[in-house]
Amino acid sequence: MADKKTTLAVSASLSTAPPNPQPTASPAATLAPTPVQRPPKELKPKDSKPKDPKPARGPKPAKDAKPAKDAKPAKDAKATDSSKLTAKQLKEQKKAEKAARRADTKAATGAPPPQQTGPQRSEKHASSPAHVPASAIVGGGIVKTIYPTNPATVVAKEVEVVVAPARDNGLVGLLRDLAVDQQDKKKAAAVFGIGNAHPDVHPAILTLGMQINQYVLAGSTARCLGFLLAMKRVIHDYTTPPASTLTRHLPGHYLSHQIAYLLAARPMSTAMGNTIRWLKTTISELSPDLSDEAAKEELTAKIDVFIREKIALADDLIVNTTVARYIKDDAVIVTYGKSQIVERALLEARRRGRRFRVVVIDSRPLLEGANLLAGLAQADISCEYACLDALEYCIGPATTVLLGAHAIMADGGVYSRAGTAAVASCARDMGVPVVVVCESVKFSDKINLDGIVFNELGDPELLVTMSDSNKRERGPLSGWRDVENTYVASFRYDVTPSDCIKMIICEHGYLAPKSVSSILRTSAV
Amino acid sequence: MSTQLVGIHTPGLKWWLKHLENDFDSAHSVDLYIGALKRRVIRNPTPAAVGTAELFLRLISAYRFQSIRQLVDYVSSIETRLSAARPQEMSVRNMARRVVGIIREEAENNGMGDLFQQALQSKPFEKALQHEPASVKNKSQRPILLTQSSFAVGGALTSIFEIISHPPSSITSSASSTPPQTGISRPAQSQSIQHDVRPAIIQDIQELIEELDSSEHNISEYAMQVIHNNEIILTYGLPSTVKKLLFRAAQKRDFTVVVVEGSLNIYRKTHTVVMNKDTPSGEDEDQSEVHKSLQERGIQIIVISNSDVWNFMGRVNKVLLGTEYVFADGGLLAPVGTKNIVRAAKARGTPVVVVTGSHTLCPITTFFEEQWIEMGDPKTLDFQEGYLLENVDVPSPMIDFIPASYVGSFVTNK
């Protein structure tokens, strides 16, 4: 680490390593944990390119398809025999490389532009700090360094790429950008998958990530619970690296890899976001005097308490209140899709001997309600099963509409399975009270005004699949990607305005939707 | 009998028109058509309207009548039988009204307007409905069945109707067209009817059929007024009227269409139409035009599921809907699922435009909406899930009733 001070300009791009999850970071983390803990800003100016680890590192990322990594071995080569190629040739070559890369994906992951390093290295060998201010940190911990020498070419290329789909500034453009944000960027970053994962990612997280990605764990609560359980194992297996403390290293560096991996599996749910925030706070509040073992034990215990209080007991409480207050004899309960907690409440009510009727409303493309229906029918609850279209017809005789939620916004809007808004607004128009059951861990401090921008994109292929036959064959829409100007979009959630909701039941009791923010203030998950 | 068998195998309007062409027979064809309506072989407003008009065209040309009154009685009796076959298919009744209107018009043109009025007092009333449904809607709440009884009874009873429904417009029009000629004796007149009126009536009915055929085209004339550049239009399914309108607009405008795939009854068709994979069977498509898709004309199409309507509604400028029938007060019967769309549109303040041919406008209002809602088969469950069926009801309505308050404006071919 001594040669860190004898620095080269090239390394500005290498300093991206610590905060981002690319494989480049791994040797740095294993070989030299100390610099890794520093905030990246501090690192950048004086960080170095240590020559010895590099040849070992070079070939490994080179195997990957990711364009950003192709650049690295080349750079390494250049670092060793810098004077072999003329600067001009080098620059030309890199420029071509970069153009190809940009055409591949608009996602700016591969941004470190090494093409300029050649000339710079020869000219401004000593004046590395001079161009460092030009480097910018981009979201997601990826550092994009823009060198002042040749900005025109970079900009020109970017403009070129953006301009190509000329009409895409409308709704289609927005959707496409969302898809790029949510899916293609992940693919480009290649974080997901066992082969691409950061070496620090714990096997429990790898498994969980796969389960989440494949929708084995789909529900918001289930994912949250899975995360906490995996976290217990992660913490159990964690050892603090030398010259570091658990309270600083664990949340700041180690956990971020795990979380980044889970994020790559699927966009984070509010419940999980809240839980992660809670976990980080809890870790930072641990007394620094505790030994590692004691700290880990305490953390595990706290996680257990969290699971019990925020999830298990909260569910029990909610189920209890719902059954006691809202599922009486001769009630007609309308529900939409499948919510774990609604299902529990209905089954519990039946177990207590209530006779009531459930109307399960369902909708393409997911048709989750069929699942719920099977469970209810087997529990000898009389049911009605209808599509979202027949809503008006079914909701008339209902006494209550009981809905689950994915998250509840700070303004009381309910963020739930797409289609919930239609059910809730219809119920309001028909004068049927809408009750949402939801643990307070799902309360979000954000407000979504719109169902599009912060929403999670579903798989459009689900729409292509036909639902009215057993074969689940692909319908006439198959091949839409090859047809120009055609786009198929599907979102997982939508936002139900708070004025459609009569009440929210959480473990704290009954709430008017508008008072969610006060729970947020007081409970401070 | 052979035709009936054919009808079962290849049902539809095409079959019916072929039957009329080849083996028309007054009594038999009416029975056959009643059966076709009952079996839903011919359903939806446009095919039913065309089928009915064609039937009347042939019936009238085959029917030997002595007086206008006799002819109108005949038409009404047929109409009663047809609409009893399937009262929900109101375009059958609308077509009968139009035919009676045509008869009246021709009678007036031949100087027998007064006679016509004497014969059936309720007909001017209906005629007025044809042309200005809005102005008469308050008086029009009685379905036509009541007025039919008046044909039989005549005299005193019809005069009551005349008092109630005395339409000033029709009086002035009849007065202006020809002066009343009451002095002509009956037998002479009935002879002349045979010669003068029939060709004119038949020609008018042919014009009516042409109007039906071209109604979608005529509606699409309004495209430029409805759709503007850079707009985002949401439609439910892609009914052919809306599709024609979009086609027309695509010639000059640049816009995006959000297509909601629709209920399980129609989503497959929607997908097919969006991908332009529909076979030009000539059912109700103009073959020359369908081959080029909207996408090829530079229109971007986004297909979404019904559940995503609320997500998209905030970004949409206009909702274009097709419909089955429109009542006199502006209420609609539309394919199931439309209600969710208009509700979302209302919540987001998006204007709703209904695109429909004038043959779907019905001069009646309704107070009991459930009577119009027809139930379909439960597409959501398979027989393999039969173990569920004991405990589970699976309602599957085909029609939504939409009150007038949800609709912003109508576009028709008139």
Interface residues (C-beta under 8 A of the other chain):
Chain A: R167 G170 L171 V172 L174 L175 D362 S363 R364 P365 L367 A370 L373 A374 A377 D380 I381 S382 C383 E384 Y385 A386 C387 L388 D389 A390 L391 E392 Y393 C394 R417 A418 G419 A421 A422 S425 C426 D429 D450 G451 I452 N455 L463 V464 M466 S467 D468 S469 N470 G475 P476 L477 G479 W480 V483 E484 N485 T486 Y487 V488 A489 S490 F491 D494 V495 T496 P497
Chain B: N230 I232 D254 T256 V258 E261 G262 S263 L264 Y267 R268 H271 T272 V274 M275 K277 S293 L294 Q295 E296 G298 I299 Q300 I301 I302 V303 I304 S305 N306 S307 D308 V309 W310 N311 F312 G314 R315 V336 G337 K339 N340 R343 A344 A347 I373 P378 K379 T380 L381 D382 Q384 E385 Y387 L388 E390 N391 V392 D393 V394 P395 S396 P397 D400
